[in-house]
Every structure is written in C-alpha cells, then in structure tokens.
C-alpha cells in the first residue's frame, strides 16, 4: 500500500470536503482504511472508549469524526488551514495509550502531551516540513488549554502556550473539539462560545503582561 498516497489523499479531503467524516467513515466501513503504521494511530481510535457523561457520541473515533466536521465549518477562518485540519484529525491520538478506567469512568490524563509527540512522529513519516509539523504538534499539545485557562487549573502551561501557538488558531481547534460531541444543546453551544471568548481575553492579557515584564 502506498501510504504516502494515503497521506496526500487525506490532506485533500481535510482541505476540501464539507464533511470529511463521510470519506473516513466510508474507508472504515469498507475495510479500506490503512491499518499500517503510522495510520494505526488513527484507526485504533475506534477501539478507545470514552465516558458517556462527556462524550455521548461514544468512542474516540466517533468524537474525532465530529471534530473534523466542525473544523471543516471553521476552516475558512483559519490562518493555516492545512495545520488546523491535521490538528483536528490527530488531536486525540494520545488517548489510545493514556485511556484507563478509574472509579467507573474513563480518563485520558496527559493525552494532549502524549498526542503531540505521536502527531510529530506521524507527520515526520510523510513530510520534512518542520514548521508545519511544529504547528500541528503545538496545537495538539495545548488543545486542552481553553478548559485549563478558563478554569484556572494549576497544571496549565501559560508560558509554553503563549510561546508556541497562535491563540486564535488554538481557539478554533478548541471550539471544534468542544462542539464535536453527540447531542449538544443550544445552551451548551452558547456556553462553549462564551468560554472561547473568556479564554482569548485571559490569554491575550497574559501575553501582553509577559511582553511588559
């Protein structure tokens, strides 16, 4: 199998289709999704469960498909659609090695950190574009920071986030992630948009303060 050709086709789909999930789900249903390394990092997501409380859509594959579709809607707002869409597809690949059942619920602590390294490994199999790889890697590394910043969680990495990612791009990815779920009410959608606004306000304030130090 020509995996480089698969990579090129995946990228074309991510950048052009209104609902990229249609293509990816069809490959899965027909048994044509590449299972070889490094594509197994993506295909194995269908075997990774999630807690229904936060992910009524089910496994990580289902969530990822919803996220890429949401990202496709926001794609034209991105300054770097190529990196943005690859980040959407790969954002949760770190859940495969980090998901465990704790006290009756599934958790995937540090899947963002693990996933960033895995995404770098995946992309290096097909391209030498270090700037592109770094952009995708860092978007994935910090994609949970909307939650971390809004809730002022102690393990947030403000300095790393400010240094390594474009805040607007991170907000787009975070919004795609938060809206890429099963049934989500109008009130919940409004809350996610409000959280993104709060995130940008707080993060830009942090960024401006760091410049004055």
N, C-alpha and C positions, 0 to 999 in steps of 0.2 A: 504493500500500500504506500502511495506517495503522500507522506504526512505533510510535507511542505505544501503540496497542493491543497490539502485539507485546511491548513492554516490560512492560505490565501482565500479560499472559498468562505471560511468562517468570517474573515475580516470583511469580505464583500457583503455578506449577509448582515453583519453588525452595522455596517455603514449605510445600507440602502433599504432594508426591509422595514415596513411599519411595525411588524410583529416578528422579530427574529425567532421567537419561540416556535413558530409554525415550522420553520426549517429544522431546528434542532430536535424537536419532538418527533418529527417525521423520521429523522435518521434513527432515533432510539426505537421507535415502533417497528421500523423495517430491519432492525439489527445492523444498520449500516454506520452507526456512529463509531469512529475509530476507538478501539479499546487499548491500543498500544500506548506505551509511554511516549510523550507526556500527556496524551489526551485522556488517559485513565484518571488523571487528576480531576477531570470534569465529569466523565461518565460515571465514576464511582459515587458521585453526589446523590444519585438516585437511591443509594443504599444507606444514606445517612439520615437518621430520624431527627425530628425537632419537637420541642414541646408545643402541644396544640394551643396552649394559652397565648403564645406569642406568634405562632405560625400555624394557623388553621389550615393552610394550604398543604401541609404535610412535609415531606422530606426536603432536603436542601436543593435537590434538582428542581422541584416544583417552584420553590422560592426563587431560585436563580432565573428560571424562565420568566417569572412575573417581573423580576427586577430588570432584565434586559428589555422587556417590552416597555416598562415605564421609562427606562433610559432612552429608548428609541424616540419616545414622545418628546423628551427634553434635549435630544441630540443636537438640534439646531441652536440651542442656547450655549453649547459648549465651545470653548476656545480651541479645544483639541479633541474633536470627536473620535478620532482613532484610539487615543489613550483612554478616553472616557468610556467608550463602549467595551473595550477589552477589560477595563477595570470592573465594569458591571458584570461581565461574564465570569470573571475569575475572582470576584470579591470574597466569596465564601469557600474557596477550595481548601482553606485551612481548617474547615470544620471536620473533614474526614479524619485526620489524626488527633483532633482535640475533643471530639464529642464523647461525653461519658454520661451515664445515668447517675445522678446524685439525688438521693432522697426523693425518688419518684419523678424527677424531671430531668430532661436532657439539658446539658450545658456544654458550651464550647469556648471555655476561657482561653484568651490569647489567640483565638483563631485569626485575628487580624494580623498579629505579628508573624505567626507561622505561615499564614496565607501569602503575605508579602514576599517571603523568601521562596515559597513554592511558585508564585507567579513569575518571579525573576527567573527561576530555573526553567519554567515552561517557555517563556518568551525567548530565552537565550538559545533554545533549541532551533529557533527559526529566524532570528534576526540578530544583527550586530549593532543595531541602533540603540546605543546606551542611553541616550536622552529619553527616547520613547519607553524603554524598559524601566528606567528610573521613575518616570512619571506614573506609569501604571502601578509599579511596586509601591510607591509612596501613597497613592490614592487608596490602595488596599490597606496599607499599614495604618492609615489614620481614618478609615471609613466609619469607625465606631465613635469618633470624637464628637460628633454632633450630640450624641447622648452624654458623653463624658463631660463636655464643656457646659451644656445646658444644666446638667445636674451637679456640676462642680465636683466630680468624683476625684478622689485623691490620686488615682493612678493615671490620670491624664498626662499627656506629654505636650504641654503647650509650646515649649521652645522648639521641639522637634517638628511639630505640626507647622508652626509659622515658618520655619526654615525650609521645609521640604515640599510643601504643597501649596497650590493656588486655592485659596479659601472658597472662591466661587465654584470651582470645579468640584471641590470636596463636598460643598453643599448640594450640588446637583446629584452626585453619587449617593450621598446620604439620604436625600429625598427619594431617589429611586429605590433604595434599599428599604426605607421605612414604608413606602407605599406598595412595595412588591410583596403583598401578602394575600391571603384568602379574602373573605368578605371584610371590607373596611368601611365603616360608617362615614357619613358626611362630616360628623363632628370630629371623628378621628383624623380624617384627612385635613381638616382645618387646623387641628392641633399640630400635625406634623409640619405644615407650612409655617405655623407660628414658631415652632421650635427651631426651624431652619433660620428664621429671621433673628431669633434670640441668639443662636449660635454665631451668625455673622456679625451681629452687633458686639457680642462679647469678644469674639476672636479678633476683630479689627481693632478693638480697643486694646487688647493685649499686644497686638502687632505694633500699634502706634506708640504704646508705652515703652516697648522694647527698643524702639528707634531712639527714644529720648534718654535712655539710660547711659 
